[in-house]
Protein backbone atom coordinates (compact mmCIF):
# COMPACT_ATOMS: atom_id res chain seq x y z
CA UNK A 1 0.00 0.00 0.00
CA UNK A 2 2.81 2.41 0.94
CA UNK A 3 4.69 1.57 -2.26
CA UNK A 4 1.51 2.19 -4.27
CA UNK A 5 1.05 5.63 -2.66
CA UNK A 6 4.70 6.45 -3.28
CA UNK A 7 4.33 5.54 -6.97
CA UNK A 8 1.21 7.75 -7.25
CA UNK A 9 3.04 10.67 -5.58
CA UNK A 10 5.97 10.28 -7.96
CA UNK A 11 3.58 10.16 -10.93
CA UNK A 12 1.82 13.32 -9.75
CA UNK A 13 5.17 15.10 -9.18
CA UNK A 14 6.36 14.05 -12.65
CA UNK A 15 3.06 15.26 -14.14
CA UNK A 16 3.47 18.72 -12.56
CA UNK A 17 7.13 18.93 -13.57
CA UNK A 18 6.40 17.79 -17.13
CA UNK A 19 3.52 20.28 -17.43
CA UNK A 20 5.76 23.17 -16.36
CA UNK A 21 8.59 22.09 -18.67
CA UNK A 22 6.15 21.68 -21.60
CA UNK A 23 4.75 25.16 -20.90
CA UNK A 24 8.27 26.66 -20.85
CA UNK A 25 9.13 24.81 -24.09
CA UNK A 26 6.01 26.09 -25.90
CA UNK A 27 6.60 29.68 -24.72
CA UNK A 28 10.27 29.59 -25.77
CA UNK A 29 9.36 28.05 -29.14
CA UNK A 30 6.79 30.82 -29.76
CA UNK A 31 9.34 33.42 -28.63
CA UNK A 32 11.97 32.10 -31.07
CA UNK A 33 9.48 31.92 -33.96
CA UNK A 34 8.61 35.60 -33.35
CA UNK A 35 12.23 36.70 -33.03
CA UNK A 36 13.65 34.65 -35.92
CA UNK A 37 10.94 34.95 -38.56
CA UNK A 38 8.68 37.93 -37.75
CA UNK A 39 8.88 41.70 -38.11
CA UNK A 40 7.15 44.60 -36.36
CA UNK A 41 3.70 45.52 -37.56
CA UNK A 42 4.57 49.15 -38.33
CA UNK A 43 1.05 49.98 -39.54
CA UNK A 44 -0.41 50.00 -36.03
CA UNK A 45 2.50 51.91 -34.40
CA UNK A 46 1.20 55.41 -33.71
CA UNK A 47 4.61 57.08 -33.50
CA UNK A 48 7.09 57.61 -36.33
CA UNK A 49 9.09 54.39 -36.57
CA UNK A 50 12.38 56.12 -37.19
CA UNK A 51 14.73 53.52 -35.73
CA UNK A 52 16.32 50.31 -36.93
CA UNK A 53 17.29 47.10 -35.20
CA UNK A 54 20.29 44.97 -36.06
CA UNK A 55 17.82 42.49 -37.62
CA UNK A 56 17.00 45.15 -40.25
CA UNK A 57 20.60 44.86 -41.45
CA UNK A 58 21.22 41.15 -40.82
CA UNK A 59 18.23 38.78 -40.31
CA UNK A 60 18.03 37.07 -36.93
CA UNK A 61 17.86 33.59 -38.44
CA UNK A 62 21.22 34.21 -40.13
CA UNK A 63 22.60 35.57 -36.84
CA UNK A 64 21.58 32.36 -35.07
CA UNK A 65 23.04 30.13 -37.78
CA UNK A 66 26.28 32.16 -37.73
CA UNK A 67 26.37 31.90 -33.93
CA UNK A 68 25.87 28.12 -33.99
CA UNK A 69 28.68 27.71 -36.54
CA UNK A 70 31.04 29.91 -34.54
CA UNK A 71 30.15 28.19 -31.26
CA UNK A 72 30.74 24.74 -32.80
CA UNK A 73 34.09 25.93 -34.16
CA UNK A 74 35.09 27.40 -30.78
CA UNK A 75 34.17 24.17 -28.94
CA UNK A 76 36.10 22.12 -31.51
CA UNK A 77 39.21 24.29 -31.20
CA UNK A 78 38.92 24.32 -27.40
CA UNK A 79 38.74 20.52 -27.23
CA UNK A 80 41.57 20.15 -29.72
CA UNK A 81 44.04 22.53 -28.09
CA UNK A 82 42.91 23.00 -24.47
CA UNK A 83 44.98 19.97 -23.39
CA UNK A 84 48.02 22.19 -23.96
CA UNK A 85 46.89 24.31 -21.02
CA UNK A 86 47.56 22.55 -17.73
CA UNK A 87 44.97 22.23 -14.96
CA UNK A 88 47.00 24.52 -12.71
CA UNK A 89 47.02 27.26 -15.38
CA UNK A 90 43.25 26.85 -15.83
CA UNK A 91 42.81 27.11 -12.05
CA UNK A 92 44.90 30.29 -11.93
CA UNK A 93 42.99 31.78 -14.87
CA UNK A 94 39.73 31.02 -13.09
CA UNK A 95 40.94 32.77 -9.92
CA UNK A 96 42.24 35.80 -11.79
CA UNK A 97 39.26 36.15 -14.18
CA UNK A 98 37.18 38.43 -11.89
CA UNK A 99 40.15 40.82 -11.59
CA UNK A 100 40.74 40.79 -15.36
CA UNK A 101 37.03 41.37 -15.96
CA UNK A 102 36.97 44.26 -13.47
CA UNK A 103 39.93 45.90 -15.22
CA UNK A 104 38.15 45.57 -18.58
CA UNK A 105 34.93 46.94 -17.10
CA UNK A 106 36.71 50.00 -15.66
CA UNK A 107 38.52 50.64 -18.97
CA UNK A 108 35.32 50.46 -21.01
CA UNK A 109 33.33 52.44 -18.42
CA UNK A 110 35.96 55.20 -18.42
CA UNK A 111 35.65 55.50 -22.20
CA UNK A 112 31.86 55.33 -22.55
CA UNK A 113 30.85 57.10 -19.33
CA UNK A 114 27.87 59.42 -19.70
CA UNK A 115 25.24 60.98 -17.46
CA UNK A 116 22.00 59.15 -18.09
CA UNK A 117 18.60 60.72 -18.69
CA UNK A 118 15.14 59.39 -17.85
CA UNK A 119 14.49 57.85 -14.40
CA UNK A 120 18.20 57.52 -13.57
CA UNK A 121 18.61 61.26 -13.93
CA UNK A 122 15.53 61.98 -11.81
CA UNK A 123 16.73 59.71 -8.98
CA UNK A 124 20.33 60.94 -8.90
CA UNK A 125 19.30 64.62 -9.05
CA UNK A 126 16.85 63.98 -6.19
CA UNK A 127 19.56 62.20 -4.14
CA UNK A 128 22.00 65.08 -4.67
CA UNK A 129 19.29 67.58 -3.68
CA UNK A 130 18.49 65.54 -0.56
CA UNK A 131 22.12 65.45 0.57
CA UNK A 132 22.52 69.21 0.08
CA UNK A 133 19.09 70.06 1.62
CA UNK A 134 17.75 71.54 -1.63
CA UNK A 135 14.48 69.64 -1.85
CA UNK A 136 12.85 70.17 -5.25
CA UNK A 137 9.03 70.01 -5.69
CA UNK A 138 9.26 67.63 -8.68
CA UNK A 139 12.46 65.61 -8.20
CA UNK A 140 12.13 65.01 -4.45
CA UNK A 141 8.34 64.81 -4.11
CA UNK A 142 6.11 64.69 -7.22
CA UNK A 143 8.25 62.15 -9.12
CA UNK A 144 8.30 59.59 -6.29
CA UNK A 145 4.63 60.18 -5.52
CA UNK A 146 3.96 59.04 -9.09
CA UNK A 147 6.67 56.33 -9.16
CA UNK A 148 7.00 54.89 -5.62
CA UNK A 149 8.59 51.77 -7.17
CA UNK A 150 11.86 53.76 -7.32
CA UNK A 151 11.91 54.71 -3.63
CA UNK A 152 14.36 51.95 -2.67
CA UNK A 153 16.77 53.01 -5.43
CA UNK A 154 16.34 56.58 -4.22
CA UNK A 155 17.27 55.57 -0.64
CA UNK A 156 20.36 53.68 -1.91
CA UNK A 157 21.34 56.70 -4.02
CA UNK A 158 21.02 59.05 -1.02
CA UNK A 159 23.34 56.85 1.06
CA UNK A 160 25.92 56.72 -1.77
CA UNK A 161 25.72 60.47 -2.39
CA UNK A 162 26.12 61.14 1.35
CA UNK A 163 29.23 58.94 1.43
CA UNK A 164 30.58 60.69 -1.69
CA UNK A 165 30.04 64.14 -0.18
CA UNK A 166 32.03 63.20 2.94
CA UNK A 167 35.08 62.31 0.82
CA UNK A 168 34.43 65.01 -1.84
CA UNK A 169 33.72 62.46 -4.57
CA UNK A 170 31.37 62.58 -7.53
CA UNK A 171 28.26 60.74 -6.28
CA UNK A 172 27.13 59.73 -9.77
CA UNK A 173 30.53 58.26 -10.65
CA UNK A 174 30.56 56.35 -7.34
CA UNK A 175 27.14 54.91 -8.18
CA UNK A 176 28.45 53.72 -11.55
CA UNK A 177 31.47 52.13 -9.85
CA UNK A 178 29.28 50.27 -7.33
CA UNK A 179 27.07 49.06 -10.19
CA UNK A 180 30.14 47.68 -11.99
CA UNK A 181 31.30 45.89 -8.82
CA UNK A 182 27.83 44.35 -8.38
CA UNK A 183 27.83 43.21 -12.02
CA UNK A 184 31.29 41.69 -11.56
CA UNK A 185 30.18 39.75 -8.48
CA UNK A 186 27.09 38.57 -10.38
CA UNK A 187 29.28 37.02 -13.09
CA UNK A 188 31.47 35.43 -10.41
CA UNK A 189 28.47 34.01 -8.52
CA UNK A 190 26.92 32.41 -11.59
CA UNK A 191 30.24 30.81 -12.50
CA UNK A 192 30.42 29.43 -8.95
CA UNK A 193 26.89 28.06 -9.39
CA UNK A 194 27.97 26.22 -12.55
CA UNK A 195 30.87 24.72 -10.56
CA UNK A 196 28.43 23.57 -7.85
CA UNK A 197 26.32 21.93 -10.58
CA UNK A 198 29.19 19.75 -11.75
CA UNK A 199 31.06 21.86 -14.31
CA UNK A 200 34.80 21.17 -14.23
CA UNK A 201 37.27 24.06 -14.03
CA UNK A 202 37.62 24.30 -17.81
CA UNK A 203 33.87 24.55 -18.39
CA UNK A 204 33.50 26.92 -15.44
CA UNK A 205 36.15 29.21 -16.96
CA UNK A 206 34.33 29.20 -20.31
CA UNK A 207 31.03 29.88 -18.50
CA UNK A 208 32.59 32.83 -16.65
CA UNK A 209 33.63 34.57 -19.87
CA UNK A 210 30.39 33.62 -21.61
CA UNK A 211 28.52 35.39 -18.78
CA UNK A 212 31.06 38.25 -18.77
CA UNK A 213 30.61 39.15 -22.43
CA UNK A 214 26.84 38.70 -22.28
CA UNK A 215 26.09 41.02 -19.34
CA UNK A 216 29.39 41.88 -17.61
CA UNK A 217 30.70 44.27 -20.26
CA UNK A 218 27.79 46.24 -21.70
CA UNK A 219 26.99 49.94 -22.02
CA UNK A 220 24.26 49.37 -19.42
CA UNK A 221 26.93 49.08 -16.71
CA UNK A 222 27.39 52.87 -16.74
CA UNK A 223 23.67 53.44 -16.11
CA UNK A 224 23.30 53.33 -12.29
CA UNK A 225 19.70 52.20 -12.13
CA UNK A 226 17.64 49.39 -10.61
CA UNK A 227 18.56 46.96 -13.40
CA UNK A 228 22.30 46.83 -12.67
CA UNK A 229 21.79 47.13 -8.92
CA UNK A 230 19.32 44.25 -8.68
CA UNK A 231 21.08 41.88 -11.09
CA UNK A 232 22.98 40.25 -8.22
CA UNK A 233 19.82 39.42 -6.21
CA UNK A 234 18.64 36.41 -8.29
CA UNK A 235 22.27 35.19 -8.34
CA UNK A 236 22.56 35.20 -4.54
CA UNK A 237 19.12 33.60 -4.18
CA UNK A 238 20.02 30.73 -6.54
CA UNK A 239 23.37 30.23 -4.79
CA UNK A 240 21.68 30.08 -1.36
CA UNK A 241 19.01 27.74 -2.73
CA UNK A 242 21.64 25.28 -3.95
CA UNK A 243 23.27 25.42 -0.52
CA UNK A 244 19.89 24.84 1.13
CA UNK A 245 19.19 21.82 -1.09
CA UNK A 246 22.64 20.38 -0.32
CA UNK A 247 21.93 20.81 3.39
CA UNK A 248 18.56 19.07 3.06
CA UNK A 249 20.19 16.14 1.29
CA UNK A 250 22.96 15.71 3.85
CA UNK A 251 21.20 16.49 7.14
CA UNK A 252 18.06 17.88 8.75
CA UNK A 253 19.70 20.82 10.54
CA UNK A 254 16.52 22.86 10.85
CA UNK A 255 18.27 25.99 12.20
CA UNK A 256 20.55 26.28 9.17
CA UNK A 257 17.63 25.58 6.80
CA UNK A 258 15.56 28.33 8.44
CA UNK A 259 18.51 30.72 8.19
CA UNK A 260 19.03 30.02 4.47
CA UNK A 261 15.30 30.27 3.74
CA UNK A 262 15.16 33.56 5.63
CA UNK A 263 18.03 35.01 3.62
CA UNK A 264 16.38 33.90 0.35
CA UNK A 265 13.02 35.41 1.29
CA UNK A 266 14.45 38.65 2.70
CA UNK A 267 16.51 39.18 -0.46
CA UNK A 268 13.54 38.49 -2.71
CA UNK A 269 10.92 40.47 -0.77
CA UNK A 270 13.16 43.50 -0.24
CA UNK A 271 14.52 43.10 -3.78
CA UNK A 272 10.93 43.40 -5.02
CA UNK A 273 10.90 47.02 -3.85
CA UNK A 274 14.09 47.61 -5.85
CA UNK A 275 12.90 45.76 -8.99
CA UNK A 276 9.54 43.98 -9.15
CA UNK A 277 11.00 41.12 -11.24
CA UNK A 278 13.09 40.01 -8.23
CA UNK A 279 10.01 38.49 -6.63
CA UNK A 280 9.53 36.01 -9.48
CA UNK A 281 12.40 33.73 -8.51
CA UNK A 282 11.17 33.66 -4.88
CA UNK A 283 7.65 32.76 -6.04
CA UNK A 284 9.18 29.98 -8.18
CA UNK A 285 11.06 28.61 -5.16
CA UNK A 286 7.95 28.71 -2.98
CA UNK A 287 5.85 26.93 -5.64
CA UNK A 288 8.44 24.21 -6.32
CA UNK A 289 9.17 23.58 -2.64
CA UNK A 290 5.61 23.65 -1.30
CA UNK A 291 4.43 21.11 -3.92
CA UNK A 292 7.38 18.86 -3.11
CA UNK A 293 6.89 19.07 0.66
CA UNK A 294 3.12 18.47 0.41
CA UNK A 295 3.67 15.34 -1.69
CA UNK A 296 6.36 14.17 0.75
CA UNK A 297 4.01 14.99 3.66
CA UNK A 298 6.92 16.85 5.26
CA UNK A 299 4.91 18.92 7.76
CA UNK A 300 8.05 20.29 9.43
CA UNK A 301 9.39 21.87 6.22
CA UNK A 302 5.94 23.18 5.23
CA UNK A 303 5.70 24.96 8.59
CA UNK A 304 9.27 26.26 8.23
CA UNK A 305 8.41 27.68 4.81
CA UNK A 306 5.16 29.32 5.88
CA UNK A 307 6.42 30.74 9.19
CA UNK A 308 9.62 32.03 7.57
CA UNK A 309 7.56 33.65 4.81
CA UNK A 310 5.34 35.35 7.41
CA UNK A 311 8.32 36.60 9.44
CA UNK A 312 10.30 37.83 6.42
CA UNK A 313 7.19 39.42 4.89
CA UNK A 314 6.65 41.37 8.12
CA UNK A 315 10.30 42.48 8.27
CA UNK A 316 10.19 43.50 4.59
CA UNK A 317 7.03 45.55 5.20
CA UNK A 318 8.61 47.48 8.09
CA UNK A 319 11.82 47.94 6.10
CA UNK A 320 9.87 49.54 3.24
CA UNK A 321 8.00 51.77 5.70
CA UNK A 322 11.40 52.87 7.06
CA UNK A 323 12.50 53.70 3.49
CA UNK A 324 9.36 55.82 3.01
CA UNK A 325 10.12 57.70 6.20
CA UNK A 326 13.82 58.12 5.35
CA UNK A 327 13.06 59.53 1.88
CA UNK A 328 10.22 61.81 3.10
CA UNK A 329 7.77 60.06 0.79
CA UNK A 330 4.33 61.68 0.41
CA UNK A 331 1.64 59.23 -0.68
CA UNK A 332 -1.02 60.46 -3.09
CA UNK A 333 -3.13 57.77 -4.76
CA UNK A 334 -4.43 60.27 -7.31
CA UNK A 335 -0.91 60.68 -8.74
CA UNK A 336 0.51 57.23 -7.97
CA UNK A 337 0.91 54.80 -10.88
CA UNK A 338 -0.30 51.45 -9.56
CA UNK A 339 -0.23 47.97 -11.08
CA UNK A 340 -3.15 48.88 -13.32
CA UNK A 341 -1.03 51.47 -15.14
CA UNK A 342 1.55 48.85 -16.18
CA UNK A 343 -1.25 46.56 -17.41
CA UNK A 344 -2.80 49.37 -19.48
CA UNK A 345 0.60 50.34 -20.91
CA UNK A 346 1.48 46.73 -21.72
CA UNK A 347 -1.81 46.21 -23.58
CA UNK A 348 -1.57 49.35 -25.73
CA UNK A 349 -1.41 47.81 -29.21
CA UNK A 350 -0.49 51.12 -30.86
CA UNK A 351 2.80 51.43 -28.91
CA UNK A 352 3.72 47.71 -28.78
CA UNK A 353 3.12 47.98 -25.03
CA UNK A 354 5.81 50.64 -24.50
CA UNK A 355 5.48 53.79 -22.37
CA UNK A 356 3.00 56.40 -23.52
CA UNK A 357 1.75 59.64 -22.01
CA UNK A 358 -1.82 58.54 -22.72
CA UNK A 359 -1.41 55.57 -20.36
CA UNK A 360 -0.01 57.87 -17.66
CA UNK A 361 -2.92 60.29 -18.12
CA UNK A 362 -5.44 57.43 -17.93
CA UNK A 363 -3.94 56.05 -14.72
CA UNK A 364 -3.75 59.53 -13.16
CA UNK A 365 -7.42 60.24 -13.82
CA UNK A 366 -8.55 58.16 -10.82
CA UNK A 367 -8.41 59.29 -7.20
CA UNK A 368 -7.74 55.83 -5.68
CA UNK A 369 -5.64 52.81 -6.65
CA UNK A 370 -8.62 50.47 -6.42
CA UNK A 371 -10.58 52.52 -8.99
CA UNK A 372 -7.52 52.74 -11.24
CA UNK A 373 -6.88 48.99 -11.08
CA UNK A 374 -10.55 48.15 -11.72
CA UNK A 375 -10.78 50.50 -14.72
CA UNK A 376 -7.41 49.26 -16.02
CA UNK A 377 -8.57 45.64 -15.92
CA UNK A 378 -11.80 46.56 -17.77
CA UNK A 379 -9.81 48.43 -20.43
CA UNK A 380 -7.38 45.51 -20.77
CA UNK A 381 -10.19 42.98 -21.27
CA UNK A 382 -11.96 45.27 -23.75
CA UNK A 383 -8.77 45.64 -25.78
CA UNK A 384 -8.34 41.86 -25.96
CA UNK A 385 -12.00 41.43 -26.95
CA UNK A 386 -11.78 44.09 -29.67
CA UNK A 387 -8.51 42.72 -31.04
CA UNK A 388 -9.68 39.11 -31.12
CA UNK A 389 -7.30 36.11 -31.18
CA UNK A 390 -5.41 37.24 -34.33
CA UNK A 391 -4.92 40.80 -33.11
CA UNK A 392 -3.80 39.59 -29.66
CA UNK A 393 -1.25 37.18 -31.17
CA UNK A 394 0.02 40.02 -33.38
CA UNK A 395 0.42 42.22 -30.29
CA UNK A 396 2.29 39.45 -28.45
CA UNK A 397 4.53 39.06 -31.51
CA UNK A 398 5.41 42.77 -31.36
CA UNK A 399 6.08 42.52 -27.59
CA UNK A 400 8.32 39.48 -28.12
CA UNK A 401 10.33 41.49 -30.65
CA UNK A 402 10.60 44.43 -28.23
CA UNK A 403 11.68 42.28 -25.27
CA UNK A 404 13.63 39.44 -26.84
CA UNK A 405 14.57 40.62 -30.33
CA UNK A 406 17.63 42.67 -29.43
CA UNK A 407 20.88 41.45 -27.89
CA UNK A 408 21.78 44.93 -26.60
CA UNK A 409 18.54 44.86 -24.54
CA UNK A 410 17.33 48.11 -26.01
CA UNK A 411 20.41 50.24 -25.44
CA UNK A 412 19.87 53.51 -27.30
CA UNK A 413 16.33 52.50 -28.22
CA UNK A 414 14.33 52.51 -25.00
CA UNK A 415 13.72 56.05 -23.86
CA UNK A 416 15.97 59.08 -23.86
CA UNK A 417 18.82 57.39 -22.07
CA UNK A 418 21.60 59.85 -22.81
CA UNK A 419 21.71 63.02 -20.73
CA UNK A 420 25.25 64.34 -21.16
CA UNK A 421 28.46 62.87 -22.62
CA UNK A 422 31.74 64.38 -21.29
CA UNK A 423 33.88 65.57 -24.21
CA UNK A 424 37.11 63.72 -25.00
CA UNK A 425 39.90 64.24 -27.53
CA UNK A 426 41.42 60.78 -26.99
CA UNK A 427 41.49 58.60 -30.11
CA UNK A 428 41.15 55.46 -28.01
CA UNK A 429 38.10 56.83 -26.18
CA UNK A 430 36.58 57.81 -29.53
CA UNK A 431 37.24 54.30 -30.88
CA UNK A 432 35.55 52.63 -27.88
CA UNK A 433 32.60 55.03 -28.03
CA UNK A 434 32.17 54.23 -31.71
CA UNK A 435 31.78 50.58 -30.70
CA UNK A 436 29.40 51.00 -27.75
CA UNK A 437 27.37 54.12 -28.64
CA UNK A 438 24.59 53.66 -31.22
CA UNK A 439 24.38 56.02 -34.20
CA UNK A 440 21.65 58.66 -34.12
CA UNK A 441 19.43 56.74 -36.60
CA UNK A 442 19.44 53.51 -34.57
CA UNK A 443 16.46 52.73 -32.38
CA UNK A 444 13.25 54.55 -31.55
CA UNK A 445 14.86 57.64 -30.02
CA UNK A 446 17.58 60.02 -31.13
CA UNK A 447 20.96 59.25 -29.52
CA UNK A 448 22.87 62.57 -29.40
CA UNK A 449 26.42 61.24 -29.37
CA UNK A 450 27.82 61.71 -32.87
CA UNK A 451 29.47 58.30 -32.50
CA UNK A 452 28.40 54.78 -33.49
CA UNK A 453 30.73 54.10 -36.43
CA UNK A 454 31.28 50.47 -35.38
CA UNK A 455 28.14 49.95 -33.29
CA UNK A 456 26.50 47.60 -35.80
CA UNK A 457 29.41 45.15 -35.41
CA UNK A 458 29.02 45.33 -31.64
CA UNK A 459 25.24 44.86 -31.92
CA UNK A 460 25.68 41.95 -34.38
CA UNK A 461 28.00 40.05 -31.99
CA UNK A 462 25.64 40.62 -29.06
CA UNK A 463 22.72 39.52 -31.22
CA UNK A 464 24.47 36.23 -32.06
CA UNK A 465 25.25 35.53 -28.40
CA UNK A 466 21.72 36.48 -27.28
CA UNK A 467 20.05 34.27 -29.90
CA UNK A 468 22.31 31.38 -28.86
CA UNK A 469 21.13 31.93 -25.27
CA UNK A 470 17.47 31.73 -26.32
CA UNK A 471 18.10 28.71 -28.56
CA UNK A 472 19.93 26.70 -25.90
CA UNK A 473 17.28 27.59 -23.36
CA UNK A 474 14.80 25.76 -25.60
CA UNK A 475 17.25 22.85 -25.91
CA UNK A 476 17.55 22.68 -22.11
CA UNK A 477 13.77 22.60 -21.67
CA UNK A 478 13.31 19.92 -24.37
CA UNK A 479 16.08 17.74 -22.94
CA UNK A 480 14.45 17.87 -19.51
CA UNK A 481 11.04 17.16 -21.05
CA UNK A 482 12.23 13.81 -22.40
CA UNK A 483 13.80 12.81 -19.07
CA UNK A 484 11.54 10.42 -17.17
CA UNK A 485 13.36 10.47 -13.85
CA UNK A 486 12.57 12.95 -11.08
CA UNK A 487 13.74 16.48 -11.86
CA UNK A 488 16.10 18.36 -9.58
CA UNK A 489 14.46 21.19 -7.58
CA UNK A 490 16.88 23.76 -9.07
CA UNK A 491 15.87 22.70 -12.58
CA UNK A 492 12.22 23.30 -11.74
CA UNK A 493 13.01 26.65 -10.06
CA UNK A 494 14.80 27.86 -13.22
CA UNK A 495 11.97 26.65 -15.46
CA UNK A 496 9.22 28.13 -13.27
CA UNK A 497 11.16 31.41 -13.06
CA UNK A 498 11.33 31.62 -16.84
CA UNK A 499 7.57 31.06 -17.14
CA UNK A 500 6.98 33.83 -14.58
CA UNK A 501 9.35 36.25 -16.35
CA UNK A 502 7.81 35.55 -19.74
CA UNK A 503 4.25 36.08 -18.50
CA UNK A 504 5.37 39.31 -16.78
CA UNK A 505 6.87 40.64 -20.01
CA UNK A 506 3.78 39.76 -22.05
CA UNK A 507 1.34 41.36 -19.56
CA UNK A 508 3.02 44.58 -18.50
CA UNK A 509 4.96 47.54 -19.91
CA UNK A 510 7.35 46.62 -22.73
CA UNK A 511 11.00 47.56 -22.31
CA UNK A 512 13.80 45.11 -23.06
CA UNK A 513 15.94 46.86 -20.43
CA UNK A 514 13.73 45.16 -17.81
CA UNK A 515 15.29 41.83 -18.80
CA UNK A 516 18.76 43.02 -17.78
CA UNK A 517 18.44 41.83 -14.19
CA UNK A 518 17.30 38.37 -15.37
CA UNK A 519 19.70 37.99 -18.31
CA UNK A 520 22.08 36.04 -15.99
CA UNK A 521 19.28 33.53 -15.25
CA UNK A 522 18.69 33.07 -19.00
CA UNK A 523 22.45 32.66 -19.52
CA UNK A 524 22.54 30.10 -16.70
CA UNK A 525 19.78 28.03 -18.32
CA UNK A 526 21.47 28.15 -21.74
CA UNK A 527 24.86 27.18 -20.23
CA UNK A 528 23.18 24.14 -18.68
CA UNK A 529 21.67 23.36 -22.10
CA UNK A 530 25.10 23.47 -23.78
CA UNK A 531 26.52 21.38 -20.91
CA UNK A 532 23.85 18.70 -21.38
CA UNK A 533 24.38 18.60 -25.16
CA UNK A 534 28.14 18.07 -24.72
CA UNK A 535 27.49 15.34 -22.12
CA UNK A 536 25.10 13.51 -24.47
CA UNK A 537 27.65 13.79 -27.30
CA UNK A 538 30.50 12.53 -25.07
CA UNK A 539 28.41 9.59 -23.80
CA UNK A 540 27.37 8.70 -27.36
CA UNK A 541 30.95 8.50 -28.64
CA UNK A 542 32.08 6.63 -25.50
CA UNK A 543 29.42 3.95 -26.08
CA UNK A 544 30.37 3.78 -29.74
CA UNK A 545 34.02 3.14 -28.86
CA UNK A 546 33.08 0.43 -26.32
CA UNK A 547 30.97 -1.38 -28.92
CA UNK A 548 33.90 -1.59 -31.33
Secondary structure, 3 states (H helix, E strand, C coil): CHHHHHHHHHHHHHHHHHHHHHHHHHHHHHHHHHHHHCCCCCCCCCCCCCCCCHHHCCCHHHHHHHHHHHHHHHHHHHHHHHHHCCHHHHHHHHHHHHHHHHHHHHHHHHHHCCEECHHHHHHHHHHHHHHCCCCCHHHHHHHHHHCHHHHHHHHHHHHHHHHHHHCCCCHHHHHHHHHHHHHHHHHHHHHHHHHHCCCCHHHHHHHHHHHHHHHHCCHHHHCCCHHHHHHHHHHHHHHHHHHHHHHHHHCCCHHHHHHHHHHHHHHHHHHHHHCCCHHHHHHHHHHHHHHHHHHHCCHHHHHHHHHHHHHHHHHHHHHHHHHHHHCCCCCCCCCCCCHHHHHHHHCCHHHCCCCCHHHHHHHCCCCCHHHHHHHHHHHHHHHHHHHHHHHHHHHHHHHHHHHHCCCCCCCCCCCCCEEECCCCCCHHHHHHHHHHCCCCCCCCCCCCCCCCCCHHHHHHHHHHHHHHHHHHHHHHHHHHHCCCCCCCHHHHHHHHHHHHHHHHHHHCCCCHHHHHHHHHHHHHHHHHHHHHHHHHHHHHHHHHHHHC
